[in-house]
């Protein structure tokens, strides 16, 4: 496992311990989009899907790591 991967996992673990869920506003700010665009991205599977109206922070971070690799 690379040092970068170890750092990503540690950051994900720490973030999940602090706040395991991401709300609509944070996701919009994270991707710089409106709510309507965020919904469209979700439907096109460009981002993970919500669970009970929120996103799992760990899932979003894992998805971002895969996409950026």
Contact map, one row per residue, 1 for C-alpha under 8 A:
111011000000000000000000000000000000000000000000000000000000000000000
111111000000000000000000000000000000000000000000000000000000000000000
111111100000000000000000000000000000000000000000000000000000000000000
011111110000000000000000000000000000000000000000000000000000000000000
111111111000000000000000000000000000000000000000000000000000000000000
111111111100000000000000000000000000000000000000000000000000000000000
001111111110000000000000000000000000000000000000000000000000000000000
000111111111000000000000000000000000000000000000000000000000000010000
000011111111100000000000000000000000000000000000000000000000000000000
000001111111110000000000000000000000000000000000000000000000000000000
000000111111111000000000000000000000000000000000000000000000000000000
000000011111111100000000000000000000000000000000000000001100110000000
000000001111111110000000000000000000000000000000000000000100000000000
000000000111111111000000000000000000000000000000000000000000000000000
000000000011111111110000000000000000000000000000000000001100000000000
000000000001111111111000000000000000000000000000000000001100000000000
000000000000111111110000000000000000000000000000000000000000000000000
000000000000011111110000000000000000000000000000000000000000000000000
000000000000001111111100000000000000000000000000000000001000000000000
000000000000001111111100000000000000000000000000000000011100000000000
000000000000000100111110000000000000000000000000000001111000000000000
000000000000000000111111011000000000000000000000000001111000000000000
000000000000000000001111111000000000000000000000000011100000000000000
000000000000000000000111111100000010000000000000000011000000000000000
000000000000000000000011111110000000000000000000000000000000000000000
000000000000000000000111111111000000000000000000000000000000000000000
000000000000000000000111111111100000010000000000000000000000000000000
000000000000000000000001111111111110010000000000000000000000000000000
000000000000000000000000111111111000000000000000000000000000000000000
000000000000000000000000011111110000000000000000000000000000000000000
000000000000000000000000001111111000000000000000000000000000000000000
000000000000000000000000000111111100000000000000000000000000000000000
000000000000000000000000000110111110110000000000000000000000000000000
000000000000000000000000000100011111110000000000000000000000000000000
000000000000000000000001000100001111111000000000000000000000000000000
000000000000000000000000000000000111111100000000000000000000000000000
000000000000000000000000000000001111111110000000000000000000000000000
000000000000000000000000001100001111111111000000000000000000000000000
000000000000000000000000000000000011111111100000000000000000000000000
000000000000000000000000000000000001111111110000000000000000000000000
000000000000000000000000000000000000111111111110000000000000000000000
000000000000000000000000000000000000011111111111100000000000000000000
000000000000000000000000000000000000001111111100100000000000000000000
000000000000000000000000000000000000000111111110000000000000000000000
000000000000000000000000000000000000000011111111100000000000000000000
000000000000000000000000000000000000000011111111000000000000000000000
000000000000000000000000000000000000000011011111100000000001001000000
000000000000000000000000000000000000000001001111110000100011001000000
000000000000000000000000000000000000000001101011111000100000000000000
000000000000000000000000000000000000000000000001111111110000000000000
000000000000000000000000000000000000000000000000111111110000000000000
000000000000000000000000000000000000000000000000011111000000000000000
000000000000000000000011000000000000000000000000011111100000000000000
000000000000000000001111000000000000000000000000011111110000000000000
000000000000000000001110000000000000000000000001111011111011000000000
000000000000000000011100000000000000000000000000011001111111000000000
000000000001001100111100000000000000000000000000000000111111100000000
000000000001101100010000000000000000000000000000000000011111110000000
000000000000000000000000000000000000000000000001000000111111111000000
000000000000000000000000000000000000000000000011000000111111111100000
000000000001000000000000000000000000000000000000000000001111111110000
000000000001000000000000000000000000000000000000000000000111111111000
000000000000000000000000000000000000000000000011000000000011111111100
000000000000000000000000000000000000000000000000000000000001111111110
000000010000000000000000000000000000000000000000000000000000111111111
000000000000000000000000000000000000000000000000000000000000011111111
000000000000000000000000000000000000000000000000000000000000001111111
000000000000000000000000000000000000000000000000000000000000000111111
000000000000000000000000000000000000000000000000000000000000000011111
